[in-house]
Amino acid sequence: MKKITFVLFCLEGAVLSFNVAAVSALVPSIAKEFNLAQVFVGKIIWIYMLPYGLAALFYGPLAKILNAKKIELVCIFFFSLANLLAALAWNIYSLFVARFFMGVFGASVIPLALILIAKNLSATQRGRSVGIFFSTTFIASLLGLFLSGVINWRWIFLLPAIAGLILFGLMYFILPNFKAEAVSFKLNYLSIFKNKIILNIFSYIFLISLIYHGLQQWLAVYFSTYFGFTQFIISMLITLASLSGVFGEALGGFLADILGRKKTVNLGMIWMILSIFLLLFKLPFIFLAIIMFLWGLGWTFNHAGLSTILTDLPNEFLYESASLNSGVRFISGGLGVVCGALLIKQGFNVWLLVFGACLVGLLFFSKNLILKNN
């Protein structure tokens, strides 16, 4: 695999990720501009995530019959246009439409990047490359979060629109063609779910993603309502989770190669549990900053370990599994956001306790899922 090919996929991942985390931090500001309730505006999170998850299911199988370069060119172009529409949104409903199409066309890059890594690198190198790729996405997410606290929310969509169109030109001239491996389109998901090991892996991914997003995507509302923080402070706290993620993905990928995939996954889970239960206490800002750093570190250790496991799967399952990873994560993540909204209506302590207890349960339950057979 040429370095420039990997770099282009990393850049595409960065454009995709620039406003993913920032959007949740911007919910209070968008709600204020359109004079709407924050919980209602929070729909912009799952309206992106659910279409993303469903669309991702098709990109891996499509890469078997189509030139992946063409897939990526189409996706980055329309993803950029969707961001432009969001930047120019005249009401919340036009923003909802833009977020829907951002999800549909943004879903291609991660499945294809995982396929590229799996097919071109040895098992002892995959974790590092997975870590570097996702660290790039976290750097972009970190930049978006930081800027969300200092510039108007519309620029958080306009900047990736411009960057995406520039990247489209670079990919058109530099990205190599990829040979198709099949002549007809076929979704092989039924055979995947007949494999107990793979079924266990994706059951775990579904649950951890639901819990994570049910917590993560409502942290801005929590800090705004419960603590009364300004937009700048909110963005900085959530930025710390992405800052730790930059190191967490790279270090998590390295540990997945050195210590093993399973230990890395569990280590991340333990940090997540500790962080979420500490949020139950109304602690000073400095302690909240430390908690958010540990929260991001835990999630990315877990994410890097799981993603590396997927690159180890046999070629017959690789394409569907790479797509299913994104599909499951974002569909369950969108459901998690909805569940989070319902729990928040019962109170922030209920929200934290329920999801925290679910994390503890999943840590022990994982012995019968991913850790039992992998």
N, C-alpha and C positions, 0 to 999 in steps of 0.2 A: 504494500500500500504506500503510495507516494505521500509525503508529508503535506504537500499542498492540498491534496484531497481531504485529508483529515482536518486541516486548518479551515477549509471552506465549510465543512460540516460543523465545526466548532463555532464559526462565525454565524452560521445560520441558526444554531442553537442559541447563540447570544441574542440575536434579533428577536427570536421567538420568546425568550425569557425576560426581556427587558421590562415589560410591564405586567408580567404574570403576578408577581408578589406585590408590586406597587398598587395594583388596582384595589386590593383589600384595604390598604392604608388610605386610599383616596375616597373610600365610601363616604366618610363624613363631609368632605369638601364637595363632592358631587351632589350629595343630598342637600347641602346648603344652597348651592347654585340653583338647583331645580325646585327648591322648597318642598322636599319630599322626606318621608321617614327613612332613616338609615337602613332599617331592616328591609324595606321595599327596594331601595337602591342596591342593597347587597345581592339582589338577583343577578347583577352583572357578573358575579363570580361563577355561579353554577350554569348560567346561560352560555358561558364560554366552555366550562369544563365538560358538561354532558355531550355537546356536539363533538368536542375534541375526542372524547373517549370512544364514541361511536365511529367517527371517521377513521380513527387510528386502526381499527380492526381491518380495514381494507388495504392500507398502504403496504404492509409486509407482503401479503399475497400478490398485490399488483406488481411489486418489484420482481416477482418471479417471471412475469410475462412481458413487462414493459421496461424500457430503458429508465433506470432510476434517475438519470439526469433530467429527463423530460418531466418526470413526476415532480422533482424538486423545483424546476424552473416555473412550472405552473403554480405550484403551491406558494412559493415565496412571492410571486407577482401578486396573486390575489390576497395573500395575507397582508401585504403592504397596502393594497387598496382598502382593505377592511379597517386597518389602523387609521388610514386617512379619513374614512367615514366617521370613525369614532372621534377623531380630533375635531371634526366639523359638526358633531352631533348637535341638533337644535332642540332636542328634548330627550327624555330618558328612553323613549321607545326606539328612536334612531340609534341610540347607544346600545340598546339591547340587540338590535339587528347586526350592528357592527361586531359586537362581541361574539355572536353566533357564528359569523363567517370567519372570524379570527380563529375560533376553535376548529372549524372544519378544515381550513387550509394550513393551520399551524401544526396539525397532528402528524405530519409525515416525517419530520426530521429525526426524532428520537428513535422510532423503529428502524429507519434506514441506517442511522449511525451505529446502532447495536449490531445490525446485520453485517455492516462493513467491518467492524472490529472483530466479530466472531469468525468471519471467513478469512481474515488476512493476518491474524496474530495468534501466537501460541498461547496455551492456557496460562502460562506463567507471566504473560505480558498484558493480558486482557484487562485485569483489574486496574492497572495503572492508566491504560488508555480510557477506560470507562470513567475513572476518577478525573482525569484531565478534561474530558469532554464535559462532564457535569459541573466541574469547577468553573469552566468557562461560562456555562449558563448561570451559575450563581454569581459570578462577577458582574455579568450584565444585570441580573436581578438586583444585586446590591446597588449598582449605579442608579437603576430606575427608582429604587426605594429612597435613596438619598435625595435624588432630584425631586421626588414627589413631595418632599417637605419644603422645597425652596422655590419651585416654579409652578405655574398654573397647570392644573391637571390635564388640560388638552395637549400640552407638549409631551406628556408621557406617552401619548399615542402618535403624535406627529413625528417624533424622532425615529421610532422604529419603522415608520412608513417610509421616511427618506432613506434610512440605512438599508432597508429591505430592497428598495429599487436599485440602489447602488450595488448591493450584493447580487442581485439578479444579473446585472451586466457582467460582473466578475465570474459568476458561475457559468454563464453562457459561453464565455471564451476560454475558461481555464478548466472547469470540471470535466473529467474524462467521461466517456460513455461506459455504461455497465451492461454486460451481456445478460440477456434473459435466460432463465434456466428451464422454462416451461413454455408450452405453446397455447395452453388454455387456462383461463382463470378458474381457480377452485379454492374454496374456503375449506381448510382442513381442521377446523376447530373441534369437530366431533371426535376425531381420532386423538386429538390432544387430550381431551377430557376423559378419554378412556384410559389414559396413562395416569396411574394413581400418584406417582411422584410429581408430575406436572400439575395435576389437579390440586395437590396439596400446596404447591408453591403459589399458585394463583389464588387459592383461598386465603392464604396468609397475606398476599399483596392486597387483595380486596379489603380485608379487615384493617390492616395497618393504614392504608390510604384513607379509608372512611374516617377513622379516628383522628388521624393527623389533620386532615382538612376541616373536619368538624371543629377542631380547636384553632388551627392556624388562621383560617380565613375570617374568624370573628375576633381576633385579638385586638384589631384596631378599634372596633366598637367597644370592646371590654375596657381598653385603656382610656377611651374617650368618655364613656359613660360612668364607669366605676371610679376612675382616678381623676377625671376632668382634665386630662392632658391636652395640650395644643397639638395641631397637626404636625408641627415640627418634631415635638417629643415623641409622638406616636410613630412617625416615620423612622426616627432614629432607633427606637426600641426594636422595631421589626427589621430594620436594617442590620442590627447586630446579629439576628438569626441568620440572615443571608451572608454576613461577613464570616461567621463561623462555618457556614456551609461551603464557602470557597475552600477553606482548609479541610473541612470535614469530608468532602467528596474526594479530594486528592489523597488525603491520608487514609480514608476509608478504602479506597481502591488499592492503595499500597498494602494495607493490612489484610485485605482480602487475598492478595497474592502471597503474603508472608505468613500470617497467622491462620488463614483459612476463612472461607466465606461465612460459615456458621457462627464463629466467635465474633466476627465483625458485626453481623446482624444483631446478635444478642447484646453486645456492648452498646450499640446505638439505642436499643430499646430501653435499657436500664437508665441511660442519661435522660431519655424522654420522660420516663415515669417520674424520676426525681424532679425534673423541671416543672412538670404540670402540677404536682402536689404542692410545691413551694408557692405557686401562684395563688393558692387559696388564702395566703396571708397577705394583708395589705402592707407590703414592705416598702422601704424607701427606694427611690429611683435607682441608686447604685446597685442594689440587690436585684431589682428587676432587670437591669442591664445584664448582670451575670447570668441570671436565669434564662434570658432570651438567647444568650450566647451558647449555653449548654443545650438548650432545646434544639437549636439549629445544628449543633454538632451531633447530637444523638440521631436526629432524623437523617442526616447525610451519611453517617456511618451505616445505618440500616439500609438506606437507599443504595449506596455503592455496593454493599455486600450482596443484596438481592439482584441488582442489575448484572453483576459479574456472574452470578449463578446462571442467569439466562443465556449468557454467551457460551456457557459450557454445554448447553443442550445439543443433542444430535442434529445434524443438518435437516433431517426430515421434519423436525419441529421448530426449527430456528425462525423461519419467516413469520409464521403465525404467532409464535411466542413473543417475538419482538413487538409485533402489533398489539397483541393481547396485553402486554405489559402496560403500554400507554392507555389502551382502552379501559382496562380494569382500573388502573389508577385514577383516571379522570372521571369515569362513570361513578365509581365508589366515592371519589372525592367530592363530586357534585352532590351525591346523596348525603355525604357527611356534612356539607354546608347546610343543606336543608334540615338535617337532624340537629345541627348546632343551633339554627335559628329557633327551632321548637323548644330546645332545652333552655336557651337564653330567656325565653318568655317565662320560664319557671324560676329564673334567678341565676346569676352568674356562678354562685357556689354549686348549685345543682349541675350546671353545665360542666364545670371543672371536675366535680366528684364523679359523675357518671362516666365521662370519657377517661378520666384517670383510672377508675376501676376497670374499665374495658382494656386499657393498656396493660394493667397488671394481669388480667385474665389471659390476654393474648400472649404475654411472656411465657406463662406456664402452658397454655394451649399449644404454643408453637412446637413443643416437643412431639406433638402428634401431627404436626403439619410439616413445615419445611425442614425442621431439624431431625425428624424421624427417618426420613428417606433420602436426605441429601447431605 
